[in-house]
Amino acid sequence: MTDDHSPNARALRFDRDHARRLRALAYRMLGSRAEAEDVVQEAWLRWAEVDESTIEHPGAFLSRLATNLCLDRLRSAAVQREHYVGVWLPEPLLEEQEALFGWAPGPEKQAEFAQDVSIAFMLALERLSPLERAAFLLHDVFDMDYDEIARHLDRSEAACRQLVSRARKNIKADYARREVAREEAQRLVEAFMEAVRSQDVSALARLLAEDAVMMADGGGKASAVPRPLRGGAQVARVFIGFAQLPTSHGWRLVPARVNGLPGVLIVDDAAGGRLVQTIALAPARESGQVGAVYIQRNPDKLVAIASDVTSGAGAPS
């Protein structure tokens, strides 16, 4: 007979009942797939040392533990971000990886932001204080009651209500969630790839909204535009300019879904299929054009998905 308290049984229970929720929370808190995995691993190591029979609600205990681990990391990250070179963007997720980091509430509640991992949403979260971010995610994404959030954050219920209200107001001022139909996503990606392959500045400018913005994260380790670039025509000229560089010869464009958005992977076949960058295309609100282009070039943030791409597991050929 299996011992329900054996290390193997506990590990299986942790992975089955808790790991996905903790991973989803940590990714939204930290914007990093690697750090989210680290938080889940640390939560498991601490949980393994706890007498499970003394914990009435394991899920709440682990959620509180993961929240505090994330808050500790966010305080450290705030210092690091002050010295970050250029634009900071979250570590990207491809469609196949969204299942690992995604979250869906129960059928009785469909939270507005529950499944949202878009880069614009992650950037909106980034502008919140650590406590606002935690309170908002726990309530509006993970459907936690205010009394439980108060225990997580060691604050009063009234203070937590204020944190969530302030965070929600700031999120909605910065960001409007928009579902992208598969057909629209395919159209945008195909038009984008055709314009880039033909190096057609005018075609790319027509695809981009007049007030489109491009943000590129190189982290000081790969060349990237150091600040947000605004204006569709300007973005088109700069992007095609990069595509015309000799170092871009041999690059292959692969359609993909990046953080829930239509996107493209750029793979360097001349370098053995190395992943050069991910591109996420955020549709404009009304025009049927692209409103934002998010480019991840920091090699540290591409490591996890690069292995999937080179193995053929992360993107279509």
Disulfide bonds with the S-S distance in Angstrom:
none
